[in-house]
Amino acid sequence: DRGYGFIATEDGKDVFFHQTGLQGLSFDSLKEGQPVEFETEEGPKGPRAANIRSSEKTAD
């Protein structure tokens, strides 16, 4: 596995992430389209996602 990927944001931009930015998730358990929450920080090559965690939405 590569250990990195991209998160598609609601405004249509892709944000780079590395598996070291995952919190409570394993890289291998991630699925395309899975909702997540994250913070953006400045990396050596531009913005990247950090503190990435599951964003399970519940019905009201």
Phi and psi restraints in degrees (value plus and minus 20) as a CYANA .aco file:
   2 ARG   PHI     -95.5   -55.5
   2 ARG   PSI     -52.9   -12.9
   3 GLY   PHI      63.7   103.7
   3 GLY   PSI      -9.8    30.2
   4 TYR   PHI    -168.9  -128.9
   4 TYR   PSI     147.8   187.8
   5 GLY   PHI    -191.0  -151.0
   5 GLY   PSI    -180.8  -140.8
   6 PHE   PHI    -153.9  -113.9
   6 PHE   PSI     123.0   163.0
   7 ILE   PHI    -126.9   -86.9
   7 ILE   PSI     105.4   145.4
   8 ALA   PHI    -102.8   -62.8
   8 ALA   PSI     102.5   142.5
   9 THR   PHI    -107.3   -67.3
   9 THR   PSI     148.0   188.0
  10 GLU   PHI     -84.4   -44.4
  10 GLU   PSI     -44.6    -4.6
  11 ASP   PHI    -111.2   -71.2
  11 ASP   PSI      -8.7    31.3
  12 GLY   PHI      68.1   108.1
  12 GLY   PSI     -15.3    24.7
  13 LYS   PHI    -113.2   -73.2
  13 LYS   PSI     132.6   172.6
  14 ASP   PHI    -123.9   -83.9
  14 ASP   PSI     111.7   151.7
  15 VAL   PHI    -134.6   -94.6
  15 VAL   PSI     107.1   147.1
  16 PHE   PHI     -85.2   -45.2
  16 PHE   PSI     124.7   164.7
  17 PHE   PHI    -162.5  -122.5
  17 PHE   PSI     132.6   172.6
  18 HIS   PHI    -135.8   -95.8
  18 HIS   PSI     131.2   171.2
  19 GLN   PHI     -79.0   -39.0
  19 GLN   PSI     -42.1    -2.1
  20 THR   PHI     -89.1   -49.1
  20 THR   PSI     -33.8     6.2
  21 GLY   PHI    -107.3   -67.3
  21 GLY   PSI     -22.0    18.0
  22 LEU   PHI     -99.0   -59.0
  22 LEU   PSI     118.0   158.0
  23 GLN   PHI    -142.0  -102.0
  23 GLN   PSI      89.7   129.7
  24 GLY   PHI      55.9    95.9
  24 GLY   PSI      -7.9    32.1
  25 LEU   PHI    -150.5  -110.5
  25 LEU   PSI     129.0   169.0
  26 SER   PHI    -123.9   -83.9
  26 SER   PSI     128.7   168.7
  27 PHE   PHI     -77.4   -37.4
  27 PHE   PSI     -61.9   -21.9
  28 ASP   PHI     -88.7   -48.7
  28 ASP   PSI     -40.2    -0.2
  29 SER   PHI    -106.4   -66.4
  29 SER   PSI     -32.0     8.0
  30 LEU   PHI     -87.8   -47.8
  30 LEU   PSI     121.1   161.1
  31 LYS   PHI    -141.4  -101.4
  31 LYS   PSI     125.3   165.3
  32 GLU   PHI     -79.8   -39.8
  32 GLU   PSI     112.2   152.2
  33 GLY   PHI      68.1   108.1
  33 GLY   PSI     -24.0    16.0
  34 GLN   PHI     -87.0   -47.0
  34 GLN   PSI     108.3   148.3
  35 PRO   PHI     -92.2   -52.2
  35 PRO   PSI     113.3   153.3
  36 VAL   PHI    -156.5  -116.5
  36 VAL   PSI     140.8   180.8
  37 GLU   PHI    -135.3   -95.3
  37 GLU   PSI     128.3   168.3
  38 PHE   PHI    -180.3  -140.3
  38 PHE   PSI     145.9   185.9
  39 GLU   PHI    -129.3   -89.3
  39 GLU   PSI     133.5   173.5
  40 THR   PHI    -125.4   -85.4
  40 THR   PSI     114.0   154.0
  41 GLU   PHI    -151.5  -111.5
  41 GLU   PSI     143.4   183.4
  42 GLU   PHI    -107.0   -67.0
  42 GLU   PSI      99.8   139.8
  43 GLY   PHI    -120.4   -80.4
  43 GLY   PSI     159.9   199.9
  44 PRO   PHI     -82.5   -42.5
  44 PRO   PSI     -44.2    -4.2
  45 LYS   PHI    -137.7   -97.7
  45 LYS   PSI      -0.8    39.2
  46 GLY   PHI     101.9   141.9
  46 GLY   PSI    -188.8  -148.8
  47 PRO   PHI     -81.8   -41.8
  47 PRO   PSI     124.7   164.7
  48 ARG   PHI    -166.2  -126.2
  48 ARG   PSI     136.3   176.3
  49 ALA   PHI    -102.8   -62.8
  49 ALA   PSI     122.0   162.0
  50 ALA   PHI    -158.3  -118.3
  50 ALA   PSI     142.0   182.0
  51 ASN   PHI      30.9    70.9
  51 ASN   PSI      30.3    70.3
  52 ILE   PHI    -100.6   -60.6
  52 ILE   PSI     106.3   146.3
  53 ARG   PHI    -159.8  -119.8
  53 ARG   PSI     142.0   182.0
  54 SER   PHI     -83.3   -43.3
  54 SER   PSI     125.8   165.8
  55 SER   PHI    -144.7  -104.7
  55 SER   PSI      43.2    83.2
  56 GLU   PHI     -86.5   -46.5
  56 GLU   PSI     104.2   144.2
  57 LYS   PHI    -118.6   -78.6
  57 LYS   PSI     115.0   155.0
  58 THR   PHI    -132.3   -92.3
  58 THR   PSI     130.4   170.4
  59 ALA   PHI     -97.2   -57.2
  59 ALA   PSI     121.9   161.9
